[in-house]
Amino acid sequence: MSDTVSQPTEGEEQVQDPELMSMEDLPPEIRRACADLGWTKFTPVQARAIPAFVTGRDLMVQSKTGSGKTGAFGIPIIQMVKPEGRYVQAMVLTPTRELTLQVCKELTTLGKHRGVVPVAIYGGVGYKTQLDGLKGGAQVVVGTAGRILDHMQSGALDPSRAGILVLDEADEMLSMGFYPDMRRIKEELPRDRQTLMFSATIPPNVQSLGRGFLNDPEFISLSTDKLTVDEIENFYYITPQAEKESNLARILEAENPDSAIIFCNTKDEVRRVSAGLKRRGLDADAISGDLAQKDRERVMGRIKAGTLRFLVATDVAARGIDISDLAWVVNYSVPPAPEVYLHRTGRTGRMGKTGIAISLVSGFDIGSFDIAMKANRLNASEKELPAVDGVAARILERTEAAIERDLRELAPDERARADEFLPAAKELSASEEGCEVIAFLLHRYYQRMNAKPPPEPEIGGAADAPEPEPEPEEAPRGRPRRRSRRR
């Protein structure tokens, strides 16, 4: 596979010819389906992506939420699938059950006049309807990775003739939590398949991981802010000062970045923010000027080795930290000087990669933020704070997916041992007090799954790689002990 990604050239994020492809170019039965959905003309991403899709080339497509990405991959899937073939010919993987149902609903409408039938595959529900859909000859599978693996392992789902693989919301699909399942699914798919990634953002880690799935992909970008090499996307959230800490945790849990440095203006803020993230089960640690040298070296060792997700730091303490694959920089407090903003955000998007800078802006520092943007000639896009219930649902889904994955990896004797606890589990679930115990155990599991495991050793790695720091006598809270599964 090629290690290069075709990057958009100057101005390419703007659609040069919106009529590159139009509804009139579609087969009649698909035009009828589009009319059923109320679609009268292509959106820019559809006009650009559909003709590239039908050529058979692998694609990375970046386009903002609500721009018509589902149609951009759904229309060509329905067009390319053979209705007479009653086997799985295309797979669309999504990070959540809600998105699975939404995508499957649109594909069902798109395919109804052509005889193409999708089936939704996701966890948290029974298997019968999904098994019936697969046995009935559904040509398109839309689903979450964990449940798809379950059906593959049971033999109900045969992906060996799936010539199309689409990763919807690819930044989430290729995140730390889903990546192991994605790799296992990839191994069962045809080598000569066509693979496509669609996402509102394609940060550097997603580009890098995507190269393991795509072959010499074309990069199509239609985002408002151009995404090219050596570029950082700037976003901000408006939040009351008193709610910054809880809103920071909510953003991190909703967006689920692989790694981030969170900058604070004072040592007290560093201690408070770090402690707050740890209380919520997030893998965070802190560096400030008054930290003991031994503790500082321990934290620095973890962040450089890639085994710490969130580092909370002051500007002075963060000097000298160089992390090549840092996904996010977060300004918990807007820096008092415009040049400091550039120093902070410059720690992501390094070495020709892209990065994301997030700022939490309250009434106290909105003036400083505006000055930083104007002085540095930057444009930042406002984002809405994620809804509390939406974040809770995402956390539950990630936790369920991780538990399902661990269950699949259990050896037969371990599974038998676990089954011995089923009576106790049923008894606990029957009472309010027992449910509290289960909730506590899920919280502990969530803490463990949020910690970054040690990186896989690289063959021929750099000789000057940092020596691993010795483990403290008591392992940091939330850090998983996964050595038993790394055989």
C-alpha positions as CSV (number, residue, x, y, z in Angstrom):
1,M,0.0,0.0,0.0
2,S,1.1,3.5,-0.7
3,D,2.1,5.6,2.3
4,T,1.0,8.8,0.5
5,V,-2.3,10.6,0.6
6,S,-3.2,12.9,-2.3
7,Q,-3.7,16.2,-0.5
8,P,-6.0,18.9,-1.8
9,T,-4.3,21.6,-3.8
10,E,-4.8,25.4,-3.3
11,G,-8.5,26.1,-3.4
12,E,-9.5,22.5,-3.9
13,E,-11.8,22.6,-0.9
14,Q,-14.2,24.7,-3.0
15,V,-16.2,22.7,-5.6
16,Q,-14.8,23.9,-8.9
17,D,-17.7,22.5,-10.9
18,P,-20.9,21.8,-8.9
19,E,-22.4,20.2,-11.9
20,L,-19.6,17.7,-12.2
21,M,-22.4,15.1,-11.6
22,S,-26.1,15.7,-11.2
23,M,-29.2,13.8,-10.4
24,E,-30.0,13.5,-14.1
25,D,-26.9,11.2,-14.5
26,L,-28.4,8.6,-12.1
27,P,-30.4,5.5,-13.2
28,P,-34.2,6.1,-13.1
29,E,-34.8,3.9,-10.1
30,I,-32.2,5.7,-8.0
31,R,-33.6,9.1,-9.1
32,R,-37.0,8.0,-7.9
33,A,-35.6,7.0,-4.5
34,C,-33.8,10.4,-4.2
35,A,-37.2,12.1,-4.9
36,D,-38.7,9.9,-2.1
37,L,-36.1,11.4,0.2
38,G,-36.8,14.9,-0.9
39,W,-33.5,15.3,-2.7
40,T,-33.7,17.5,-5.8
41,K,-30.1,18.1,-6.5
42,F,-26.7,17.0,-5.3
43,T,-24.9,18.7,-2.5
44,P,-21.3,19.7,-3.2
45,V,-19.8,16.6,-1.5
46,Q,-22.1,14.4,-3.5
47,A,-21.3,16.1,-6.8
48,R,-17.5,15.6,-6.0
49,A,-17.5,12.2,-4.3
50,I,-20.0,10.1,-6.3
51,P,-18.1,10.2,-9.7
52,A,-14.8,9.5,-7.8
53,F,-16.5,6.6,-6.0
54,V,-17.8,4.9,-9.1
55,T,-14.4,4.8,-10.6
56,G,-13.4,2.3,-8.0
57,R,-10.7,4.4,-6.3
58,D,-10.2,4.6,-2.6
59,L,-11.2,7.9,-1.1
60,M,-10.7,10.1,2.0
61,V,-13.6,12.5,2.0
62,Q,-13.8,15.4,4.5
63,S,-17.0,17.3,4.7
64,K,-18.9,19.0,7.5
65,T,-21.8,17.4,9.4
66,G,-25.1,17.7,7.6
67,S,-23.5,18.2,4.1
68,G,-24.9,15.0,2.6
69,K,-22.2,12.5,3.2
70,T,-24.6,9.6,3.6
71,G,-25.9,10.2,0.1
72,A,-22.3,10.6,-1.2
73,F,-21.6,7.0,-0.4
74,G,-25.1,5.6,-0.3
75,I,-26.0,6.5,-3.9
76,P,-23.0,4.8,-5.5
77,I,-23.3,1.8,-3.2
78,I,-26.9,1.2,-4.4
79,Q,-25.8,1.8,-8.0
80,M,-22.8,-0.6,-7.8
81,V,-24.3,-3.5,-5.9
82,K,-25.9,-6.3,-7.9
83,P,-29.5,-6.7,-6.8
84,E,-29.6,-10.4,-8.0
85,G,-26.7,-11.3,-5.7
86,R,-28.1,-12.3,-2.4
87,Y,-24.9,-12.0,-0.4
88,V,-23.1,-9.2,1.4
89,Q,-21.4,-7.0,-1.2
90,A,-20.9,-3.8,0.7
91,M,-20.3,-2.9,4.4
92,V,-20.7,0.5,6.1
93,L,-19.2,0.7,9.5
94,T,-20.4,3.4,12.0
95,P,-19.4,4.2,15.6
96,T,-22.9,4.3,17.1
97,R,-26.2,2.4,16.9
98,E,-28.1,5.7,16.3
99,L,-25.9,6.4,13.2
100,T,-26.3,2.8,12.1
101,L,-30.1,3.1,12.1
102,Q,-30.0,6.5,10.4
103,V,-27.7,5.4,7.6
104,C,-29.6,2.1,7.1
105,K,-32.9,3.9,6.8
106,E,-31.6,6.1,4.0
107,L,-30.0,3.2,2.2
108,T,-33.2,1.3,2.5
109,T,-35.1,4.1,0.8
110,L,-32.3,4.5,-1.9
111,G,-32.4,0.8,-2.7
112,K,-36.1,0.0,-2.6
113,H,-36.8,0.6,-6.3
114,R,-33.7,-1.3,-7.4
115,G,-34.1,-4.3,-5.1
116,V,-31.1,-3.6,-2.9
117,V,-31.7,-4.5,0.7
118,P,-29.6,-3.2,3.6
119,V,-29.6,-4.7,7.2
120,A,-28.6,-2.9,10.4
121,I,-26.2,-4.7,12.7
122,Y,-25.6,-3.2,16.1
123,G,-25.4,-4.2,19.8
124,G,-27.7,-3.8,22.7
125,V,-30.6,-5.6,21.0
126,G,-31.5,-9.2,20.2
127,Y,-30.0,-11.1,17.3
128,K,-33.1,-12.5,15.6
129,T,-34.0,-9.6,13.3
130,Q,-30.4,-9.2,12.3
131,L,-30.0,-12.9,11.6
132,D,-33.2,-12.9,9.5
133,G,-31.8,-10.0,7.5
134,L,-28.6,-11.7,6.8
135,K,-30.3,-15.0,5.9
136,G,-32.7,-13.1,3.7
137,G,-29.8,-12.1,1.4
138,A,-29.2,-8.5,2.4
139,Q,-26.6,-7.1,0.0
140,V,-25.5,-4.2,2.3
141,V,-24.5,-4.4,5.9
142,V,-24.6,-1.2,8.0
143,G,-23.4,-1.7,11.6
144,T,-21.1,-1.2,14.5
145,A,-17.8,-3.1,14.6
146,G,-18.4,-5.2,17.8
147,R,-21.7,-6.7,16.7
148,I,-20.5,-7.2,13.2
149,L,-17.5,-9.2,14.6
150,D,-20.0,-11.3,16.6
151,H,-21.9,-12.3,13.5
152,M,-18.7,-12.9,11.6
153,Q,-17.4,-15.3,14.3
154,S,-20.7,-17.2,14.5
155,G,-20.6,-17.7,10.7
156,A,-23.9,-15.7,10.2
157,L,-22.0,-12.9,8.3
158,D,-19.7,-13.8,5.4
159,P,-17.7,-10.7,4.4
160,S,-15.4,-12.5,1.9
161,R,-17.3,-11.0,-1.1
162,A,-17.8,-7.5,0.3
163,G,-16.1,-5.4,-2.4
164,I,-16.9,-2.1,-0.8
165,L,-16.0,-0.9,2.7
166,V,-17.1,2.5,4.0
167,L,-16.0,4.0,7.3
168,D,-18.6,6.6,8.3
169,E,-17.4,9.1,10.9
170,A,-14.0,7.7,10.3
171,D,-12.3,9.9,12.9
172,E,-14.3,8.0,15.5
173,M,-14.1,4.6,13.8
174,L,-10.3,4.7,13.8
175,S,-10.0,6.1,17.3
176,M,-8.3,4.2,20.0
177,G,-11.4,2.3,21.2
178,F,-12.6,0.9,17.9
179,Y,-9.3,0.3,16.1
180,P,-8.6,-3.3,17.3
181,D,-12.0,-4.4,16.0
182,M,-11.5,-2.6,12.8
183,R,-8.3,-4.4,12.1
184,R,-9.9,-7.8,12.8
185,I,-12.8,-7.0,10.4
186,K,-10.3,-5.8,7.7
187,E,-8.5,-9.2,7.8
188,E,-11.6,-11.0,6.7
189,L,-12.4,-8.7,3.8
190,P,-11.2,-9.1,0.2
191,R,-7.8,-7.6,-0.4
192,D,-8.9,-6.0,-3.7
193,R,-11.9,-4.2,-2.1
194,Q,-12.6,-0.5,-2.5
195,T,-12.4,1.4,0.8
196,L,-13.7,4.9,1.6
197,M,-13.5,7.1,4.6
198,F,-16.0,9.9,5.3
199,S,-15.7,12.3,8.2
200,A,-16.2,15.9,9.2
201,T,-12.6,16.0,10.4
202,I,-9.6,13.9,9.4
203,P,-6.9,14.7,11.9
204,P,-3.3,13.3,11.5
205,N,-3.8,10.2,13.5
206,V,-6.8,9.3,11.4
207,Q,-4.9,9.9,8.2
208,S,-2.1,7.7,9.5
209,L,-4.4,4.8,10.6
210,G,-6.4,5.1,7.5
211,R,-3.4,4.2,5.3
212,G,-3.7,0.7,6.8
213,F,-7.1,0.4,5.2
214,L,-6.9,2.4,2.0
215,N,-4.8,2.0,-1.1
216,D,-3.4,5.2,-2.5
217,P,-6.5,7.2,-1.7
218,E,-7.7,10.4,-3.3
219,F,-8.3,13.2,-0.7
220,I,-11.5,15.2,-1.2
221,S,-12.1,18.1,1.1
222,L,-15.1,20.3,1.2
223,S,-14.9,21.7,4.7
224,T,-15.3,25.4,5.3
225,D,-11.8,25.6,6.7
226,K,-9.2,24.2,4.4
227,L,-7.4,21.2,5.8
228,T,-3.9,20.7,4.3
229,V,-0.5,19.8,5.6
230,D,1.1,22.1,8.2
231,E,-2.3,23.4,9.2
232,I,-4.2,23.6,12.5
233,E,-7.9,23.8,12.8
234,N,-9.1,26.2,15.5
235,F,-12.4,25.7,17.4
236,Y,-13.9,27.3,20.5
237,Y,-16.7,26.6,22.9
238,I,-18.5,29.3,24.8
239,T,-18.9,28.2,28.5
240,P,-19.5,29.8,31.8
241,Q,-16.3,30.1,33.9
242,A,-17.9,28.0,36.7
243,E,-18.7,25.2,34.3
244,K,-15.4,25.0,32.5
245,E,-14.1,21.9,34.3
246,S,-17.3,19.8,33.7
247,N,-17.6,21.0,30.2
248,L,-14.0,20.1,29.4
249,A,-14.6,16.6,30.6
250,R,-17.9,16.5,28.5
251,I,-16.0,17.6,25.4
252,L,-13.2,15.1,25.8
253,E,-15.7,12.2,26.5
254,A,-17.8,13.2,23.4
255,E,-15.0,13.8,21.0
256,N,-12.7,11.0,22.3
257,P,-9.3,12.4,21.1
258,D,-6.4,10.0,21.3
259,S,-4.2,12.5,23.1
260,A,-4.2,16.2,24.2
261,I,-2.2,18.7,26.1
262,I,-4.5,20.9,28.2
263,F,-3.0,24.3,29.0
264,C,-3.9,26.3,32.1
265,N,-2.6,29.7,33.1
266,T,-1.9,28.8,36.8
267,K,-0.6,26.0,38.9
268,D,-3.8,25.9,40.9
269,E,-5.8,25.4,37.7
270,V,-3.5,22.6,36.6
271,R,-4.0,20.7,39.9
272,R,-7.8,21.3,39.9
273,V,-8.4,20.3,36.2
274,S,-6.2,17.2,36.4
275,A,-7.9,16.0,39.6
276,G,-11.3,16.7,38.0
277,L,-10.6,14.7,34.9
278,K,-9.2,11.8,37.0
279,R,-12.4,11.8,39.1
280,R,-14.4,11.3,35.9
281,G,-12.4,8.3,34.9
282,L,-10.2,10.0,32.3
283,D,-6.5,9.1,31.9
284,A,-5.0,12.5,32.9
285,D,-1.9,13.7,34.7
286,A,-0.3,17.1,35.4
287,I,2.9,19.0,35.2
288,S,3.5,22.3,36.8
289,G,6.6,24.2,38.0
290,D,6.3,22.9,41.6
291,L,6.1,19.2,40.8
292,A,8.9,17.1,42.3
293,Q,11.5,16.0,39.7
294,K,10.7,12.3,40.2
295,D,7.0,12.9,39.5
296,R,7.8,15.2,36.6
297,E,10.0,12.5,35.0
298,R,7.3,9.9,35.5
299,V,4.7,12.1,33.7
300,M,7.1,13.1,31.0
301,G,8.0,9.4,30.4
302,R,4.3,8.5,30.0
303,I,3.5,11.3,27.6
304,K,6.5,10.7,25.4
305,A,5.9,7.0,25.4
306,G,2.3,7.5,24.3
307,T,0.8,5.9,27.4
308,L,-0.8,9.0,28.8
309,R,-3.9,10.5,27.0
310,F,-4.3,13.9,28.6
311,L,-1.5,16.0,30.0
312,V,-2.6,19.1,32.0
313,A,0.2,21.7,32.1
314,T,1.2,25.4,32.4
315,D,3.1,27.0,29.6
316,V,6.4,27.0,31.5
317,A,6.1,23.3,32.5
318,A,5.3,22.2,28.9
319,R,8.5,23.7,27.4
320,G,10.5,21.1,25.7
321,I,7.7,18.6,25.2
322,D,7.7,17.4,21.6
323,I,5.0,14.9,20.7
324,S,4.8,14.1,17.0
325,D,1.3,12.6,17.0
326,L,-0.4,14.9,19.4
327,A,-4.1,15.1,18.3
328,W,-5.3,18.1,20.3
329,V,-4.2,21.2,22.1
330,V,-6.8,22.6,24.5
331,N,-6.7,26.1,26.0
332,Y,-8.6,25.6,29.2
333,S,-7.7,29.2,29.9
334,V,-7.1,31.6,27.0
335,P,-3.5,32.7,27.2
336,P,-3.0,36.4,28.2
337,A,-0.6,37.1,25.3
338,P,-1.5,36.4,21.6
339,E,2.0,34.9,20.9
340,V,1.4,32.3,23.6
341,Y,-1.6,31.0,21.7
342,L,0.6,30.2,18.8
343,H,3.2,28.6,21.0
344,R,0.6,26.4,22.5
345,T,-1.3,25.4,19.4
346,G,2.0,24.8,17.6
347,R,2.5,21.7,19.6
348,T,0.0,19.9,17.4
349,G,0.1,19.8,13.6
350,R,3.8,19.2,13.6
351,M,6.1,17.7,10.9
352,G,3.6,18.2,8.1
353,K,0.7,16.9,9.9
354,T,-2.6,18.4,10.9
355,G,-3.9,19.2,14.3
356,I,-6.9,20.6,16.3
357,A,-6.8,23.5,18.8
358,I,-9.7,23.8,21.1
359,S,-10.4,26.9,23.4
360,L,-12.9,27.1,26.2
361,V,-14.0,30.8,26.2
362,S,-15.9,32.4,29.0
363,G,-17.0,35.9,29.6
364,F,-13.7,36.5,31.6
365,D,-11.4,35.8,28.6
366,I,-13.5,36.4,25.5
367,G,-11.6,39.6,25.0
368,S,-8.2,37.9,25.1
369,F,-9.4,35.2,22.7
370,D,-10.6,37.8,20.2
371,I,-7.2,39.6,20.4
372,A,-5.3,36.3,19.9
373,M,-7.4,35.5,16.8
374,K,-6.9,39.0,15.3
375,A,-3.3,39.4,16.2
376,N,-2.4,36.0,14.7
377,R,-4.8,36.3,11.7
378,L,-6.6,33.1,12.6
379,N,-10.2,32.0,12.1
380,A,-11.8,29.9,14.7
381,S,-15.2,28.1,14.4
382,E,-17.6,27.9,17.2
383,K,-18.8,24.5,18.3
384,E,-21.8,23.7,20.5
385,L,-21.2,21.9,23.8
386,P,-22.3,18.3,23.4
387,A,-25.6,17.4,25.2
388,V,-25.2,15.6,28.5
389,D,-27.5,12.7,27.5
390,G,-25.7,12.4,24.2
391,V,-22.3,12.1,25.9
392,A,-23.7,9.5,28.3
393,A,-25.0,7.4,25.4
394,R,-21.6,7.6,23.6
395,I,-19.8,6.5,26.8
396,L,-22.2,3.6,27.3
397,E,-21.8,2.5,23.7
398,R,-18.0,2.6,23.9
399,T,-18.0,0.7,27.1
400,E,-20.4,-2.0,25.7
401,A,-18.2,-2.3,22.6
402,A,-15.1,-2.8,24.8
403,I,-16.8,-5.4,27.0
404,E,-18.0,-7.3,23.9
405,R,-14.5,-7.3,22.6
406,D,-13.0,-8.6,25.8
407,L,-15.6,-11.3,25.9
408,R,-14.7,-12.4,22.4
409,E,-11.1,-12.7,23.5
410,L,-11.8,-14.8,26.5
411,A,-10.3,-18.3,26.4
412,P,-12.9,-21.1,26.9
413,D,-11.9,-21.8,30.5
414,E,-12.0,-18.0,31.3
415,R,-15.5,-17.8,29.8
416,A,-16.6,-20.8,31.8
417,R,-15.3,-19.1,35.0
418,A,-17.1,-15.9,34.1
419,D,-20.3,-17.8,33.6
420,E,-20.2,-18.9,37.2
421,F,-21.0,-15.3,38.2
422,L,-24.2,-15.2,36.1
423,P,-26.5,-16.0,39.1
424,A,-24.8,-13.2,41.1
425,A,-25.2,-10.8,38.2
426,K,-28.9,-11.6,37.8
427,E,-29.4,-11.2,41.5
428,L,-27.6,-7.8,41.5
429,S,-29.7,-6.5,38.6
430,A,-32.9,-7.3,40.4
431,S,-32.5,-4.6,43.1
432,E,-31.6,-0.9,43.1
433,E,-28.7,-1.5,45.4
434,G,-27.4,-4.2,43.1
435,C,-27.7,-1.9,40.1
436,E,-25.5,0.6,41.9
437,V,-22.9,-2.1,42.3
438,I,-23.1,-2.8,38.6
439,A,-22.8,0.9,37.8
440,F,-19.7,1.1,40.0
441,L,-18.1,-1.8,38.2
442,L,-18.9,-0.3,34.8
443,H,-17.3,3.0,35.9
444,R,-14.2,1.2,36.9
445,Y,-14.1,-0.6,33.6
446,Y,-14.6,2.7,31.8
447,Q,-11.6,4.1,33.7
448,R,-9.4,1.2,32.6
449,M,-10.5,1.3,28.9
450,N,-9.8,5.1,28.8
451,A,-6.1,4.6,29.6
452,K,-3.7,4.3,26.7
453,P,-2.0,0.9,26.6
454,P,1.8,0.8,26.0
455,P,2.6,1.2,22.3
456,E,3.3,-1.9,20.2
457,P,7.1,-2.3,19.7
458,E,8.2,-1.2,16.3
459,I,10.7,-3.3,14.3
460,G,13.7,-1.2,13.6
461,G,12.5,1.6,15.8
462,A,14.6,4.6,16.6
463,A,17.6,3.9,18.7
464,D,17.1,7.0,20.8
465,A,13.6,6.0,21.9
466,P,13.0,7.0,25.5
467,E,13.6,4.3,28.1
468,P,10.4,3.3,29.9
469,E,10.0,4.9,33.3
470,P,9.9,2.5,36.2
471,E,6.4,1.8,37.4
472,P,5.5,3.3,40.8
473,E,4.6,0.9,43.5
474,E,1.0,1.7,43.1
475,A,-0.1,1.9,39.4
476,P,-1.9,5.1,38.4
477,R,-5.6,5.0,38.7
478,G,-7.3,3.8,35.6
479,R,-4.3,2.3,33.9
480,P,-5.1,-1.1,32.6
481,R,-3.1,-4.2,33.2
482,R,-3.3,-5.8,29.8
483,R,-0.1,-7.8,29.7
484,S,-1.9,-11.0,30.1
485,R,-3.7,-10.5,26.8
486,R,-0.6,-9.4,24.9
487,R,0.9,-12.8,24.3
